[in-house]
Amino acid sequence: MARVITTTGAEPSSDRITSLPTVERTSPLVRDLDRISRWGSWALPVWTVLLFLGTITHQPDPRTEFAAFAGYVTTTEFLISHLVSSIVGAGFGVLGLVALFTFLALRVRSRLAAVGLCMAVFGNLMVTAIFGMAAFAQPAVGRLYQAGHTEDAIAIYNDMYSTPLSITAAIGLPLLVIGVICMGVAVARSQVLPRWAGVGMAVGIVVFGLIGVILADFVQSLGAVVLMASTLWIAVSARRRAMA
């Protein structure tokens, strides 16, 4: 029968450690799901590596250096960075978070992980919409500026980054950050994955997604490095913890 670890006299925890019944643990379906989740967790370090690569360069501030901004966003490097690091990377992020949740769900009962997954996926999708617009619309604005239509280019840019996009970013980014924090805390509490890997995941997303976004400098890259180390640690540990 299932094993449950709880504290005597305490209310049931949302993160109780459980074991599946023997018949369920030996089910081919469960074993296949476990194997897929352990392999799928490698999507997390791929995601964070792409996040890091996307922070190596920063675009000039269009509010004060629109000419330099126009030159930067019309480069092939800018387009590839947004398509691969931001958009494809977000896909790896979703796959990795789903795999991590599945791995935990097979071993630990955690409502926090479920809430974190939902928030992180919705937040990631909303942020990806912003990157998609940047990847395709900003180069067009840059080319318009370089063609001599400077006032039109600036007006279009300001219209692009008006209230609707600001609201999308103001909702999507906190959802992503809070969701990943919840997943990190769930990992730290799980007792099946390294505690400090979960802590690093939670701290890394704050440095990357909040402090780094505000400062828009090397701090964001530092946050990405912390995320890389934490998610790699999680993936390696998960790969070694096949269900008995």
N, C-alpha and C positions, 0 to 999 in steps of 0.2 A: 504494500500500500504506500501512498505518498508520504514522504517525510516533510514535516513542517517545523521550522525553528521559530519559536516565538518567545516572548518574555512573559513569565508567569504573572498573571494579574493585569497585564497591559492590554490595551485595546488592539485588535488585529492591525498589523502594519500593512501599508500599501506595497511594501517591498519585501514580502516574506520570501524566504528561501525554500524552494520546494524541489522535489524530485518526481519525475513522472513515474507512474506505476511500471513495473517490469515489462508487462505486455506492451505498453505504449512505447517504452524506450527501445524495444527490439523490433518495433514495427518498421517495415521497409520505408514507408512514407515518412516517418519521423526521422529515420536515419538519413534519407535523401535530403530532407529539409535541413537537417543539421549540417550535412556536408556542404550544401549550397550556401547556407548562411556563413559558414566558416571561410569558404572561398570568396564569397561576396564581400566580406569585411575588408578585403584588399582594395576595394573601390574607395575606401575612406582615405588611405594614404595617397592614392592617385589623385583624388580630389584636392587634398591639401597641398600636394606638390604643384598642381596647376594653379591653385590660389597663390602660392609663393611666386611662381613664374609671372603671374599677372601683376605683381607688385614691384617688379624689378625697375620699371620705368614709370614715371608719372607725367600726365599731360599738363602742359602749362595752364595757368588759371585764365579762362576765357574772359573773366571780368577785367583783367588788367593786361593780358598778353594775347589778344585775340588772333593776331597775325601768326604768332608762334604756335598757338593752339591749332589754327587752320593747317599749318604745315605738319604738325604732329599727327592729327587725325586722318590725314590723307595718305599716310604711309602704309605699306603692306604690313609692317610690323604691328601697327595698331589694329588692323582688321584681324590678323591671325591671332593676336593676343585675346581679343574679345570673343572670337569664334571658338577657339580651343580652350583657353584658360577659363573664361567666364561662362560660356554657354555649354560647351561639352563638359567642362568641369562640373557644372551644376548637376548635369545628368549623373555623373559618377557619384556626386555627393548624395543624391537621393537614393541611388542603388546601395551605396555603402551604409547609409542610415537605416534603410529597410533591413539590410542584412544584419546589422548590429542589433536592431530591435528583435528580429527573429531569433538570433542566437541567444539573447537574454530571455526571451519569452519561453524558450524551450527548457530553461533552467531556473528562472526567477520570476516570481509574480511581481510586476512593477507597473503600477499605474503611471508613475512619473515618466517612465520610458515611453509609454503609449502617448501621453500628452506631449512629451518632447518631440516624438516623431512627427505627430500631426502639425505642431507649430513649425518645426524646422522645414518640413516639406512645403507647406504653404508659403512660408517666408522665402525659401529658396526660389520658388516659382515666381513670386512677385519681384524679387530682385533680378531674376533672369530676364524678366520683361524689360527692365530698365537697361540692362546690358545689351539686349537685342536692339533697342532703339539706338543706343550709342554706337553699336557696331555698324549699322546701316545708314542712320540719319546723319550722324556727326560728320562722316566723310563727305556727304553731299553738301552739307553746310560749309565745310572747309573749302571744297572746290568752288562753291558759289562765291565765297569771300576772295579766293585767289583769282577768280575771273573778273574782279573789280566791283562786284555787287556787295560792297561791304555793309551798307546799312541794311539791305535785305537779309543778308546772312545773319547779322546780329539779331535782327527782329525775329527771324525764324528760330534761332537758337533759344532766345528768351521765351518764345511761345512753347517750344518743346519742353523746356524745363520750368514750366509754370506750375500752378497749384495741383492739377491732377497727378503729375509725376511726383511732386513733393509729398503728396498724401500717400501715394503708393510706396515710396521709399520709407516714409515715416512709419508705415505699418509693417512692410515686408522685412526690413532689416532687423527691427527688434524681435519680430517673430522668429527669424532665423537664429539670432543670437540666444534668445531665451530657450528656444527649442534645443539647441546644441548643449546649452548649459544643463538642461534637464537630463539629456542623454548622458552627459558626462557624470553628473551626480548619480544617475542610475548605475553606471559602470562602477563608480567608486563604492557604491553600497552593495554591489552584487555578490561579492565574495567569490566570484568565479573568474573575474578579470582583474588585472592589477589596479589597485586603488589609486595610485598616483597617475596612472594613465588617464583615468577618468577626471581627476583633478586638473591635469594638464589640458585636457580637452575643453573643460569649462573655462579655464583661465585663458587659454589660447584664443577662443572665439571672442572673448571680451576685448582682448588686446587687438585682435585683427578687425573685428566687425564694429566696434564702438570707438575705442581710443584711436585706432589706426585710421578709420574713416574720417574722424574729426581732424586729426593732424595731417593726414595725407602725406606721410613721409616714411622713413625707414621703420618706424614703429609697427606699421602694418606688416612689413616683411618679418619682423621679429615674432609677431603673433602667428604668422603662417608657419614659421619654423617650429614654434611650440606645438601647433596643431599637427604638423608633420611627424614630429617625434612621438606624440601621444597616440595618434591613430596607427602609426607603424607598430608601436608596442601592443596596441589592442589587437591588430591583425595577426601578429606573430603569436600572441598568447591564445587567441581564439583558434588559430590553425592547429594548435597542440592539444586542444581540449575537446576531442571527439567524445561523444556520448558513449559510455561503457555499455 
